[in-house]
Amino acid sequence: MAEISTITVTGAGGFIGRHLLEALSRRPDTEVLGIEIDSSPQELRKALGRSDAVFHIAGVNRPEKPEDYEPGNAGFTA
């Protein structure tokens, strides 16, 4: 029996994140955990603690206000 890998995808509700989550979920040897902007810090810590790999693709690419760009990208990464 193959070992199951756990992968966390940040930005799981975005265009790329949704498609990546769906593609990874088709793998029988993979458990995929999705993290979104509204996920709690506790959910993020729990997912990262269980993960073998992380695809960090969350971000803001077209904010309504320019001041939302920094916290939505570098802020979330920090």
N, C-alpha and C positions, 0 to 999 in steps of 0.2 A: 504494500500500500504506500502511495506517495505521501510525503509530508506536506501538510497544508501550509502555505505561506499567507501571511496577513499583510495586506497593503492598505494604507490610508491614502485617500485622495482628498486634498483640500480644494475648495471650489467645485465641489461635486454637483452643484446645481447649475453651473454655468454651461455654456455650449460645449466646450472641450471636456470639462469634467463629467458631464452626463454621458458623453459618448465613451470616454475612457472607463468610467465606472461600469457601464453596460458591457463593454468588451472584456474587461477583466473578470466580471461576474460570470462569464461563460466558461471560464477555466475551472475544471473540477478540483484543481489543487490549490485554489486561491479563495481566500475570504477577503472581501473588500469592505472597508469602512469609509463612509463619506462624511466629510466635515464641511460645514457651510458657515457663512458669516454669522448666522444666528445660533450656531452651536455654542454651548457653554464652555468656559475654560476647563471645566472638569471633564466634559466629553472629549475635548481635544487631548488633554493629558492621558485619559484612559485609552483612547485610540492609539496615540503615539507609543504608549507603554506596551501595547500588544503587537505593534507592527514590526515586520521584518524590513519593510521599505515604505517610503513616502513619495508620492507625486505631489509636489507643492505647486499647484497651478492656480491657486486663488489670487484674485487681484481685481483692481478697478481699472478699466481701460478707457472708459468714457464717463467720468463723473459729471453730475449736473453742476457741481460747484468745483472749481479748481482746487480748493482747499481740502476736498475729500480724497484727492489722489494719494497723497502721502500716507494718511492713516490706513487707507484701504489696501496699500501695497506693502511698504516698508513696515508700517505699524503692525500689520497682522503677522508678518514674518518674524518680527521681534517677539 
